Amino acid sequence: MRWFKPNLKNYFLALMGTGEVTYSTLQDHAESIRQFILDELGESGEKTHPKIVLRVRYAQDVQSLWYARGDIMAVLAAMHGETIAREKIGRISDQFKGLLPRGLSSRPSPLTN
């Protein structure tokens, strides 16, 4: 179920400082990010964690994909170890630049140097 119509969603995005991003641009980016995440998970991730793959596959928008990163990190860490998982999540997070409201962007972690 959609809570906001595309034009209302654009209005809220414009208020939050990302007014140059249109609804169709967000949809196009969501598809490319979705495919990027699925590629990072690979076939083994799809076989061992089908619920997470379904969550990514059926995410409604860019923000839904953003919020799925925690679960994706857990899957990647289980498959590859935490160091490689952090690198992959970093590449995934880079895909979201300029697409999210300022409050949703990730902050630098004190754990990485």
C-alpha positions in Angstrom: 0.0 0.0 0.0 1.3 3.4 -0.9 0.9 6.1 1.7 2.0 9.0 -0.4 1.2 9.8 -4.0 4.3 10.6 -6.1 3.6 14.3 -6.2 3.2 14.5 -2.4 6.3 12.5 -2.0 8.2 15.0 -4.2 6.9 17.8 -2.1 8.2 16.2 1.1 11.6 15.5 -0.5 11.8 19.1 -1.6 11.2 20.3 1.9 13.9 18.0 3.2 16.5 19.4 0.8 16.5 16.9 -2.0 14.2 18.7 -4.3 16.2 18.0 -7.5 15.4 14.3 -7.3 12.2 13.4 -9.1 10.0 10.4 -8.4 11.0 8.7 -11.7 14.7 9.2 -10.8 14.2 7.7 -7.4 12.5 4.7 -9.0 15.3 4.2 -11.5 17.9 4.4 -8.8 16.0 2.1 -6.6 16.1 -0.6 -9.3 19.8 -0.1 -9.9 20.5 -0.2 -6.1 18.3 -3.3 -5.7 20.3 -5.1 -8.4 23.6 -4.0 -6.9 22.5 -5.4 -3.5 21.4 -8.7 -5.0 24.7 -9.0 -6.9 26.6 -8.4 -3.6 24.5 -11.1 -1.9 25.1 -13.5 -4.8 23.6 -16.9 -5.3 24.8 -18.3 -2.0 23.1 -15.4 -0.2 19.9 -16.1 -2.1 20.0 -19.8 -1.1 20.9 -19.3 2.6 18.9 -16.2 3.4 15.8 -16.1 1.1 13.8 -13.8 3.4 16.4 -11.0 3.2 16.6 -11.4 -0.6 12.8 -11.1 -0.8 12.9 -8.0 1.4 15.3 -6.4 -1.0 13.5 -7.6 -4.1 10.1 -6.3 -3.0 11.3 -3.0 -1.3 9.0 -0.2 -2.3 11.5 2.6 -2.6 15.1 3.8 -2.0 14.3 4.4 1.7 13.1 0.8 2.2 16.4 -0.4 0.6 18.3 1.9 2.9 16.7 0.5 6.0 17.4 -3.1 4.8 21.2 -2.5 5.1 21.4 -3.8 8.7 20.0 -7.1 7.7 22.1 -7.2 4.6 25.2 -6.5 6.7 24.3 -9.4 9.0 23.9 -11.8 6.0 27.2 -10.6 4.4 29.1 -10.9 7.7 27.8 -14.5 8.1 28.9 -15.3 4.5 32.2 -13.4 4.3 33.2 -12.1 7.7 32.8 -8.7 9.1 35.7 -7.0 7.3 34.5 -7.9 3.8 30.9 -7.2 4.8 31.8 -3.7 5.9 33.5 -3.1 2.5 30.4 -4.3 0.7 28.0 -2.3 2.8 30.2 0.7 2.2 29.9 0.2 -1.6 26.1 -0.3 -1.2 25.8 2.9 0.9 27.7 4.9 -1.7 24.9 4.1 -4.1 22.4 6.1 -2.0 24.4 9.4 -2.3 22.0 12.3 -3.1 18.9 10.2 -3.0 18.0 10.3 0.7 16.9 13.1 3.0 19.8 14.6 5.0 18.7 12.9 8.2 19.1 9.4 6.7 22.6 9.8 5.4 25.2 7.7 7.2 27.7 9.4 9.5 31.3 8.5 9.6 32.0 5.7 12.1 34.6 6.1 14.8 35.4 2.4 14.3 36.9 2.9 10.8 40.3 4.5 10.4 
